[in-house]
Amino acid sequence: MSENAQHSHGHGHGHGDGGEDGPSWTRAATLLQDAAPITIPEGASAMTIHVAWEPGDPGTPPHRHSGPAFGYVVKGAVRFELEGEPERVVEAGGTFWEPGGDAIHYQDGNALADARTEFVVTMMCAPGKPMLELVDEEELKQRAHLRAPRPTA
């Protein structure tokens, strides 16, 4: 995976080192995602949103965020594609992240044709910038060489 892809460290990582036999507080948390390196814009604010896509919804058109975004799929499956990385499907219980800044986020839609998909995402937003900026067709053409090859049918 590229440096922008998620880093998964499995289950059982609590806050302390009590292991499976230690106090409950050492077993209460499970690490779902560890993303590095991240760059947070100076003076950034953070927002957490819940997104619910109906069956087959393609999601947000190609866009970018001014800062990093960290997501968790609550239900269903998200079709996720970030510039330079192959398209992938993140199922319920899975995580995703993107660095923000210049990178184009091509897809975040529902990968399921017959069920609703929901995810929660926390985004760091640069001051004075919108949470999300759509990318126009001209820029998509100019940056087409940076997009990973599309899956073949």
DOPAVEX-962864 format. One line per 5 residues: number of its first residue (from 0); for each residue x, y, z of N, C-alpha, C, CB. Coordinates in Angstrom, 3 decimals, decimal comma, padded with zeros to 6 digits. Glycine has a CB too. Layout:
NUM = X Y Z X Y Z X Y Z X Y Z | ...;
This chain:
0 = 000,827 -001,178 000,000 000,000 000,000 000,000 000,871 001,242 000,000 -000,940 -000,002 001,196 | 000,369 002,304 -000,578 001,126 003,548 -000,614 001,079 004,213 000,750 000,579 004,495 -001,699 | 001,824 005,313 000,866 001,836 006,021 002,140 000,480 006,600 002,494 002,858 007,119 002,109 | -000,424 006,752 001,518 -001,747 007,285 001,791 -002,737 006,213 002,202 -002,261 008,007 000,590 | -002,385 004,957 002,036 -003,309 003,873 002,357 -003,378 003,676 003,871 -002,876 002,561 001,658;
5 = -004,417 002,991 004,289 -004,584 002,753 005,719 -003,517 001,799 006,223 -005,982 002,195 006,019 | -003,219 001,916 007,497 -002,318 000,999 008,178 -003,145 000,313 009,247 -001,062 001,739 008,789 | -003,319 -000,981 009,149 -004,134 -001,702 010,110 -003,229 -002,513 011,026 -005,155 -002,615 009,395 | -003,459 -002,393 012,313 -002,620 -003,093 013,284 -003,374 -004,165 014,039 -002,033 -002,115 014,260 | -004,523 -004,591 013,523 -005,221 -005,714 014,136 -006,005 -005,345 015,376 -004,249 -006,776 014,478;
10 = -006,361 -006,367 016,142 -007,218 -006,194 017,316 -006,419 -006,401 018,588 -008,406 -007,166 017,272 | -007,028 -005,994 019,698 -006,456 -006,286 021,001 -005,485 -005,250 021,524 -005,781 -007,575 020,948 | -005,286 -004,153 020,819 -004,374 -003,127 021,302 -005,132 -002,182 022,212 -003,724 -002,358 020,129 | -004,905 -002,308 023,507 -005,569 -001,439 024,463 -004,684 -000,256 024,795 -005,934 -002,207 025,733 | -005,106 000,522 025,784 -004,341 001,691 026,199 -003,121 001,292 027,007 -005,213 002,637 027,006;
15 = -003,238 000,244 027,783 -002,139 -000,156 028,653 -001,468 -001,407 028,129 -002,635 -000,382 030,074 | -000,626 -001,990 028,962 000,062 -003,211 028,546 -000,378 -004,402 029,381 001,573 -003,032 028,647 | -001,626 -004,347 029,880 -002,134 -005,414 030,724 -002,467 -006,687 029,977 -003,334 -004,946 031,438 | -002,481 -006,615 028,642 -002,778 -007,802 027,857 -004,198 -008,285 028,100 -001,791 -008,906 028,178 | -004,459 -009,531 027,700 -005,806 -010,086 027,829 -006,190 -010,358 029,273 -005,918 -011,358 027,032;
20 = -005,198 -010,451 030,162 -005,489 -010,761 031,558 -005,473 -009,528 032,455 -004,499 -011,770 032,071 | -005,171 -008,354 031,917 -005,074 -007,141 032,720 -006,435 -006,560 033,039 -004,237 -006,111 032,009 | -006,436 -005,410 033,687 -007,691 -004,743 034,032 -008,504 -004,411 032,781 -007,410 -003,465 034,830 | -009,819 -004,272 032,960 -010,705 -004,058 031,812 -010,344 -002,812 031,015 -012,137 -003,958 032,278 | -009,849 -001,751 031,662 -009,533 -000,530 030,927 -008,405 -000,762 029,928 -009,153 000,589 031,895;
25 = -007,565 -001,776 030,144 -006,478 -002,050 029,198 -006,972 -002,856 028,002 -005,341 -002,799 029,895 | -008,181 -003,415 028,110 -008,736 -004,221 027,018 -009,905 -003,524 026,321 -009,190 -005,573 027,547 | -010,318 -002,362 026,799 -011,529 -001,704 026,314 -011,386 -001,119 024,915 -011,923 -000,619 027,261 | -010,196 -000,721 024,518 -010,003 -000,066 023,216 -009,334 -001,015 022,229 -009,159 001,216 023,371 | -009,788 -000,946 020,993 -009,178 -001,706 019,912 -008,708 -000,719 018,859 -010,175 -002,749 019,309;
30 = -007,442 -000,787 018,488 -006,904 000,089 017,457 -007,472 -000,329 016,106 -005,351 000,049 017,442 | -008,134 000,584 015,425 -008,722 000,300 014,126 -007,884 000,861 012,983 -010,123 000,863 014,059 | -007,174 001,948 013,235 -006,438 002,615 012,166 -005,297 003,408 012,779 -007,370 003,538 011,330 | -004,159 003,366 012,101 -003,005 004,146 012,524 -002,431 004,748 011,248 -001,931 003,265 013,310 | -002,641 006,034 011,024 -002,258 006,677 009,775 -001,050 007,574 009,997 -003,430 007,485 009,198;
35 = -000,071 007,445 009,109 001,119 008,283 009,221 001,787 008,373 007,860 002,105 007,724 010,284 | 002,450 009,445 007,554 002,455 010,693 008,311 001,228 011,516 007,960 003,739 011,498 008,035 | 000,820 012,384 008,862 -000,305 013,267 008,566 000,147 014,711 008,701 -001,506 012,977 009,502 | -000,493 015,575 007,931 -000,231 017,005 008,008 -001,561 017,690 008,284 000,439 017,548 006,689 | -001,612 018,394 009,388 -002,832 019,106 009,756 -002,586 020,594 009,502 -003,232 018,833 011,263;
40 = -003,450 021,229 008,694 -003,260 022,656 008,413 -003,258 023,485 009,694 -004,354 023,161 007,471 | -002,384 024,504 009,753 -002,323 025,373 010,926 -003,675 026,029 011,156 -001,225 026,444 010,760 | -004,135 026,005 012,396 -005,408 026,619 012,748 -006,621 025,801 012,323 -005,491 027,975 012,136 | -006,416 024,544 011,967 -007,502 023,696 011,477 -008,574 023,475 012,536 -006,952 022,359 011,016 | -009,770 023,223 012,048 -010,853 022,774 012,908 -011,151 021,339 012,504 -012,132 023,700 012,788;
45 = -011,854 020,620 013,346 -012,216 019,236 013,041 -013,725 019,104 013,043 -011,581 018,251 014,055 | -014,231 018,295 012,121 -015,651 017,993 012,119 -015,824 016,511 011,874 -016,405 018,825 011,055 | -016,831 015,941 012,501 -017,172 014,542 012,302 -018,574 014,500 011,728 -017,072 013,722 013,634 | -018,736 013,774 010,614 -020,046 013,676 009,989 -020,419 012,205 009,774 -020,065 014,442 008,648 | -021,707 011,971 009,718 -022,261 010,649 009,423 -022,823 010,729 008,017 -023,369 010,213 010,474;
50 = -022,402 009,810 007,134 -022,862 009,779 005,747 -023,664 008,501 005,533 -021,659 009,862 004,746 | -024,834 008,622 004,920 -025,688 007,466 004,638 -026,031 007,467 003,155 -026,987 007,491 005,510 | -025,541 006,469 002,417 -025,813 006,334 000,985 -026,849 005,240 000,777 -024,512 006,017 000,191 | -027,848 005,541 -000,023 -028,849 004,545 -000,394 -028,207 003,518 -001,337 -030,090 005,223 -001,067 | -028,842 002,360 -001,554 -028,268 001,327 -002,428 -027,833 001,896 -003,778 -029,279 000,202 -002,646;
55 = -026,597 001,570 -004,170 -026,068 001,952 -005,472 -025,681 003,405 -005,635 -027,041 001,626 -006,486 | -025,848 004,236 -004,607 -025,522 005,658 -004,738 -024,033 005,815 -005,041 -025,902 006,437 -003,446 | -023,672 006,551 -006,099 -022,258 006,699 -006,452 -021,485 007,594 -005,493 -022,139 007,247 -007,842 | -022,181 008,318 -004,627 -021,510 009,160 -003,646 -021,141 010,524 -004,197 -020,278 008,476 -003,144 | -020,201 011,159 -003,545 -019,774 012,509 -003,900 -018,949 012,489 -005,180 -018,966 013,138 -002,754;
60 = -019,168 013,441 -006,092 -018,315 013,521 -007,286 -016,855 013,747 -006,863 -018,797 014,669 -008,238 | -015,890 013,591 -007,787 -014,481 013,803 -007,428 -014,291 015,136 -006,691 -013,594 013,767 -008,694 | -013,527 015,059 -005,592 -013,360 016,210 -004,711 -012,043 016,112 -003,958 -014,531 016,313 -003,724 | -011,774 017,118 -003,161 -010,624 017,092 -002,251 -011,021 017,778 -000,959 -009,373 017,783 -002,886 | -010,235 017,495 000,081 -010,427 018,108 001,392 -009,168 018,904 001,720 -010,725 017,027 002,496;
65 = -009,297 019,967 002,519 -008,139 020,810 002,833 -007,214 020,198 003,884 -008,610 022,160 003,312 | -007,693 019,180 004,572 -006,879 018,497 005,578 -007,198 017,019 005,572 -007,112 019,092 006,981 | -006,528 016,245 006,415 -006,744 014,801 006,423 -008,145 014,424 006,893 -005,716 014,133 007,304 | -008,589 013,251 006,440 -009,903 012,720 006,804 -009,740 011,261 007,208 -010,922 012,865 005,626 | -010,435 010,858 008,258 -010,349 009,513 008,808 -011,749 008,940 008,917 -009,640 009,512 010,187;
70 = -011,992 007,793 008,271 -013,336 007,249 008,237 -013,450 005,834 008,763 -013,842 007,291 006,859 | -014,655 005,505 009,197 -015,004 004,172 009,706 -016,344 003,780 009,097 -015,067 004,148 011,285 | -016,385 002,622 008,444 -017,619 002,150 007,819 -018,453 001,429 008,868 -017,319 001,213 006,608 | -019,641 001,977 009,138 -020,536 001,452 010,164 -021,384 000,316 009,617 -021,432 002,561 010,709 | -021,842 000,458 008,364 -022,785 -000,490 007,778 -022,566 -000,515 006,274 -024,262 -000,114 008,123;
75 = -022,630 -001,695 005,661 -022,524 -001,799 004,207 -021,087 -001,834 003,726 -023,241 -000,651 003,557 | -020,830 -001,157 002,595 -019,495 -001,169 001,982 -019,311 000,098 001,150 -019,295 -002,441 001,097 | -018,173 000,758 001,322 -017,848 001,984 000,605 -016,875 001,673 -000,531 -017,248 003,040 001,567 | -017,193 002,165 -001,731 -016,252 002,106 -002,852 -015,359 003,327 -002,703 -016,993 002,077 -004,271 | -014,083 003,099 -002,409 -013,150 004,163 -002,058 -012,032 004,231 -003,085 -012,574 003,943 -000,648;
80 = -011,777 005,432 -003,580 -010,664 005,610 -004,523 -010,031 006,970 -004,312 -011,144 005,461 -005,989 | -008,753 006,940 -004,002 -007,953 008,134 -003,802 -006,920 008,213 -004,920 -007,270 008,128 -002,403 | -006,613 009,394 -005,364 -005,655 009,595 -006,457 -004,362 008,806 -006,224 -005,335 011,088 -006,612 | -003,955 008,046 -007,255 -002,724 007,268 -007,193 -002,878 005,895 -006,586 -001,716 008,009 -006,432 | -004,050 005,588 -006,031 -004,290 004,284 -005,425 -005,398 003,560 -006,168 -004,647 004,431 -003,938;
85 = -005,330 002,233 -006,234 -006,415 001,505 -006,894 -007,723 001,613 -006,109 -006,032 000,034 -007,070 | -008,803 001,566 -006,854 -010,132 001,535 -006,236 -010,208 000,313 -005,325 -011,270 001,499 -007,322 | -010,882 000,460 -004,178 -011,065 -000,672 -003,270 -012,413 -000,546 -002,584 -009,922 -000,743 -002,223 | -012,851 -001,621 -001,992 -014,102 -001,622 -001,248 -013,755 -001,802 000,230 -015,077 -002,753 -001,756 | -014,277 -000,894 001,058 -014,069 -000,949 002,499 -015,398 -001,371 003,116 -013,567 000,438 003,076;
90 = -015,407 -002,551 003,728 -016,644 -003,103 004,293 -016,856 -002,648 005,735 -016,619 -004,632 004,231 | -018,068 -002,876 006,244 -018,411 -002,503 007,614 -017,343 -002,994 008,581 -019,784 -003,071 008,004 | -016,937 -002,107 009,483 -015,874 -002,414 010,436 -014,509 -001,999 009,925 -015,869 -003,887 010,753 | -014,415 -001,631 008,652 -013,149 -001,209 008,064 -012,962 000,297 008,148 -013,067 -001,658 006,620 | -011,731 000,726 007,941 -011,394 002,140 008,022 -010,757 002,620 006,722 -010,454 002,397 009,201;
95 = -010,747 003,926 006,545 -010,038 004,543 005,428 -009,536 005,896 005,897 -010,956 004,683 004,161 | -008,552 006,421 005,179 -008,093 007,778 005,459 -007,529 008,362 004,194 -007,042 007,803 006,591 | -007,498 009,666 004,157 -006,885 010,370 003,044 -006,123 011,561 003,597 -007,949 010,818 002,000 | -005,048 011,966 002,915 -004,185 013,004 003,474 -004,738 014,414 003,368 -002,873 012,957 002,805 | -005,696 014,638 002,479 -006,184 015,992 002,261 -005,207 016,766 001,385 -006,397 016,715 003,601;
100 = -005,420 018,050 001,279 -004,560 018,885 000,441 -004,888 018,709 -001,030 -003,092 018,557 000,689 | -003,873 018,416 -001,826 -004,011 018,374 -003,278 -004,636 017,084 -003,815 -002,674 018,564 -003,902 | -004,567 015,999 -003,066 -005,024 014,691 -003,551 -006,517 014,698 -003,881 -004,731 013,611 -002,508 | -006,850 014,101 -005,033 -008,252 013,993 -005,434 -008,847 012,711 -004,863 -008,391 014,019 -006,981 | -010,021 012,848 -004,272 -010,781 011,695 -003,779 -011,839 011,416 -004,852 -011,443 011,971 -002,332;
105 = -011,622 010,357 -005,632 -012,490 010,066 -006,774 -013,819 009,436 -006,382 -011,779 009,160 -007,727 | -013,803 008,525 -005,408 -015,029 007,802 -005,080 -015,178 007,620 -003,576 -015,045 006,443 -005,773 | -016,440 007,682 -003,117 -016,771 007,362 -001,728 -018,191 006,815 -001,651 -016,621 008,611 -000,821 | -018,680 006,227 -002,728 -020,076 005,806 -002,823 -020,362 004,430 -002,254 -020,498 005,833 -004,234 | -021,634 004,068 -002,329 -022,099 002,776 -001,847 -021,705 001,688 -002,845 -023,633 002,790 -001,625;
110 = -020,943 000,715 -002,405 -020,529 -000,398 -003,264 -021,610 -001,464 -003,387 -019,255 -001,026 -002,727 | -022,692 -001,314 -002,635 -023,766 -002,303 -002,644 -024,967 -001,789 -003,430 -024,183 -002,656 -001,210 | -025,503 -002,636 -004,299 -026,675 -002,268 -005,095 -027,979 -002,548 -004,363 -026,663 -003,013 -006,415 | -027,917 -003,310 -003,270 -029,146 -003,750 -002,613 -029,236 -003,422 -001,126 -029,289 -005,209 -002,787 | -028,329 -002,596 -000,623 -028,371 -002,258 000,809 -027,786 -000,869 001,030 -027,596 -003,311 001,652;
115 = -028,217 -000,253 002,099 -027,723 001,065 002,487 -026,301 000,938 003,051 -028,672 001,723 003,528 | -025,490 001,969 002,864 -024,147 002,023 003,434 -024,028 003,290 004,268 -023,053 001,982 002,318 | -023,381 003,167 005,426 -023,186 004,309 006,315 -021,746 004,330 006,797 -024,164 004,256 007,516 | -021,180 005,535 006,865 -019,855 005,679 007,449 -019,777 006,982 008,223 -018,766 005,628 006,364 | -018,824 007,029 009,140 -018,547 008,215 009,930 -017,150 008,669 009,546 -018,669 007,938 011,478;
120 = -016,989 009,961 009,308 -015,681 010,481 008,921 -015,380 011,753 009,713 -015,628 010,761 007,396 | -014,140 011,834 010,207 -013,659 013,029 010,897 -012,650 013,702 009,981 -013,022 012,682 012,298 | -012,865 014,998 009,723 -012,018 015,747 008,800 -011,415 016,954 009,500 -012,818 016,189 007,564 | -010,167 017,223 009,174 -009,488 018,426 009,637 -009,612 019,446 008,507 -007,967 018,144 010,021 | -010,155 020,610 008,809 -010,419 021,620 007,782 -009,533 022,842 007,993 -011,904 022,031 007,794;
125 = -008,857 023,275 006,922 -008,044 024,490 006,984 -008,958 025,694 007,185 -007,186 024,657 005,693 | -008,511 026,688 007,959 -009,339 027,868 008,197 -009,705 028,563 006,880 -008,610 028,849 009,127 | -010,969 028,983 006,782 -011,411 029,718 005,610 -011,632 028,880 004,369 -010,438 030,756 005,304 | -011,458 027,562 004,469 -011,665 026,669 003,325 -012,917 025,835 003,580 -010,417 025,747 003,089 | -013,617 025,469 002,503 -014,772 024,585 002,701 -014,309 023,180 003,090 -015,642 024,527 001,419;
130 = -015,191 022,439 003,716 -014,882 021,064 004,101 -014,577 020,209 002,884 -016,038 020,458 004,887 | -015,207 020,528 001,763 -015,081 019,718 000,554 -015,129 020,652 -000,652 -016,210 018,630 000,474 | -014,219 020,416 -001,602 -014,223 021,187 -002,851 -014,302 020,218 -004,015 -012,955 022,095 -002,969 | -015,305 020,397 -004,880 -015,422 019,547 -006,067 -014,310 019,881 -007,053 -016,808 019,720 -006,736 | -013,880 018,866 -007,819 -012,839 019,031 -008,832 -013,526 019,074 -010,188 -011,770 017,873 -008,767;
135 = -013,207 020,076 -011,006 -013,888 020,222 -012,296 -013,291 019,288 -013,362 -013,805 021,683 -012,772 | -014,035 019,137 -014,452 -013,647 018,225 -015,536 -012,284 018,571 -016,124 -014,695 018,248 -016,636 | -011,979 019,856 -016,251 -010,695 020,280 -016,827 -009,531 019,767 -015,966 -010,635 021,832 -016,948 | -009,627 019,940 -014,656 -008,559 019,459 -013,770 -008,473 017,933 -013,784 -008,791 019,959 -012,334 | -009,614 017,254 -013,850 -009,593 015,786 -013,933 -008,831 015,331 -015,169 -011,027 015,220 -013,959;
140 = -009,032 016,016 -016,297 -008,309 015,671 -017,538 -006,818 015,923 -017,373 -008,854 016,486 -018,738 | -006,463 017,054 -016,770 -005,052 017,410 -016,586 -004,323 016,431 -015,667 -004,940 018,819 -016,021 | -005,040 015,847 -014,722 -004,413 014,959 -013,738 -004,710 013,480 -013,991 -004,876 015,332 -012,347 | -005,289 013,165 -015,136 -005,677 011,778 -015,436 -004,503 010,809 -015,290 -006,245 011,687 -016,853 | -003,299 011,251 -015,593 -002,114 010,380 -015,499 -001,791 009,989 -014,054 -000,903 011,077 -016,122;
145 = -002,350 010,690 -013,074 -002,099 010,383 -011,666 -003,097 009,371 -011,094 -002,145 011,657 -010,849 | -004,157 009,088 -011,854 -005,177 008,143 -011,376 -004,711 006,724 -011,625 -006,540 008,391 -012,070 | -004,921 005,861 -010,648 -004,545 004,447 -010,798 -005,379 003,826 -011,931 -004,761 003,658 -009,446 | -004,853 002,803 -012,577 -005,636 002,154 -013,647 -007,001 001,705 -013,154 -004,877 000,953 -014,210 | -007,995 001,864 -013,994 -009,376 001,490 -013,662 -009,546 -000,013 -013,767 -010,382 002,208 -014,590;
150 = -010,385 -000,598 -012,904 -010,640 -002,044 -013,003 -011,305 -002,367 -014,353 -011,544 -002,530 -011,818 | -010,981 -003,506 -014,891 -011,628 -003,931 -016,134 -012,851 -004,760 -015,794 -010,649 -004,737 -017,034 | -013,867 -004,616 -016,626 -015,133 -005,325 -016,388 -014,955 -006,756 -016,598 -016,233 -004,824 -017,270;
